Amino acid sequence: MLSPVTWQIEKEMKEISELQKLFKEINKLKSKASMNRCQFCSELTDSDDDDYLELHFSLLEQKKIYFQPDLKLYFTFRQNREKVYNFLKSKLQNLHDEQLRNDVKEILPDLNFNNLDELKQWLKDLKSGKREDDDEFVWSIMKSPYTEYHYSLMTDKNLSEKFRSHLWQRFDEHREKGAELLLSKLDKNEDTPFHPEIIYCWADLPTNKK
């Protein structure tokens, strides 16, 4: 009897093999294939495990005209945007094919992901007036995994009230992680001046509206 880990590995290998066959079939038969491009890409992006990311990129490397726009687009539909971002940034460092480099450079901004250092620099640029895209900053941080950093800005009285209000309004995007952080502040009696806002924000989270 196979162990759960071995069973999972074999399952993924079988799925990846099937996807490779389907890719060839769709490129050859086009609309007459057993699956269309969108259906295929949905199957391809169902998992963000390393093997699926590598497969996705290997298909992009084939530069099939019929598929290339969809392969690029569906990178941005993946769930773990931080992982995808770091994966593509790593690939970019060793890419010498000009078309592929351009493809990856097009995908990266569309992921709308910035790492923590980039977000901090972005905030500095907003404060100094170098940038004025504060709405885009809020959009990026609310979709990021940096829940604590988002919270720290909401409670930073050195930032404008309007900007902090916008950050509070979008904190619900962090869902379970956001709820846990807010509850921890109440349980530990931290940031007491903000408890009314914390309670209101926590009650407004989608996880509490079921």
Secondary structure, 3 states (H helix, E strand, C coil): CCCHHHHHHHHHHHHHHHHHHHHHHHHHHHHHCCCCHHHHHHHHCCCCCHHHHHHHHHHHHCCCCCCHHHHHHHHCCCCCHHHHHHHHHHHHHCCCCHHHHHHHHHHHHHCCCCCHHHHHHHHHHHHHCCCCCHHHHHHHHHCCCCHHHHHHHHCCCCCCHHHHHHHHHCHHHHHHHHHHHHHHHHHCCCCHHHHHHHHHHHHCCHHHCC
